[in-house]
Amino acid sequence: MTGTKRFWESLFNRPDDQRLQRLEAKVNLILEHIGVKLDDSPAAILSEEVKALALQPRKKFAAVKLHRQQTGAGLREAEAAVAAHIRTHRKSMRATTAVR
């Protein structure tokens, strides 16, 4: 095994990561048992201010920046959350216009 391969494996196989995965699995089982359904989609964690900015033309980057400031999220995570909100909004708009 090369040194580089060992290095990358050590990053993803740390005891803390394994412990965190076990804890998340236990919490998920508890939530499922008591009947709690969480919306953990990226768009669910956006503030109302970020959601409003995201829906304005040419304000997507401002929405991403604000979301990062509010949550400390990384660039990719923030972009994904804002994009998911925009997609969800567009789908709901199409569904309401198709019903008419």
Contacts in CASP RR format, 6 or more apart in sequence:
PFRMAT RR
TARGET T0000
AUTHOR 0000-0000-0000
METHOD contacts of the structure
MODEL  1
MTGTKRFWESLFNRPDDQRLQRLEAKVNLILEHIGVKLDDSPAAILSEEV
KALALQPRKKFAAVKLHRQQTGAGLREAEAAVAAHIRTHRKSMRATTAVR
31 37 0 8 1.000
31 38 0 8 1.000
41 84 0 8 1.000
42 77 0 8 1.000
42 80 0 8 1.000
42 81 0 8 1.000
42 84 0 8 1.000
42 85 0 8 1.000
43 81 0 8 1.000
43 82 0 8 1.000
43 84 0 8 1.000
43 85 0 8 1.000
43 88 0 8 1.000
45 71 0 8 1.000
45 81 0 8 1.000
46 54 0 8 1.000
46 67 0 8 1.000
46 81 0 8 1.000
46 82 0 8 1.000
46 85 0 8 1.000
47 66 0 8 1.000
47 67 0 8 1.000
47 70 0 8 1.000
49 66 0 8 1.000
50 63 0 8 1.000
50 66 0 8 1.000
50 67 0 8 1.000
50 70 0 8 1.000
50 82 0 8 1.000
50 85 0 8 1.000
51 63 0 8 1.000
51 85 0 8 1.000
53 59 0 8 1.000
53 60 0 8 1.000
53 62 0 8 1.000
53 63 0 8 1.000
53 66 0 8 1.000
54 60 0 8 1.000
54 63 0 8 1.000
54 82 0 8 1.000
54 85 0 8 1.000
54 86 0 8 1.000
55 85 0 8 1.000
55 86 0 8 1.000
55 89 0 8 1.000
60 82 0 8 1.000
60 86 0 8 1.000
63 82 0 8 1.000
64 75 0 8 1.000
64 78 0 8 1.000
64 79 0 8 1.000
64 82 0 8 1.000
65 78 0 8 1.000
67 73 0 8 1.000
67 78 0 8 1.000
67 81 0 8 1.000
67 82 0 8 1.000
68 74 0 8 1.000
68 75 0 8 1.000
68 78 0 8 1.000
71 78 0 8 1.000
73 81 0 8 1.000
END
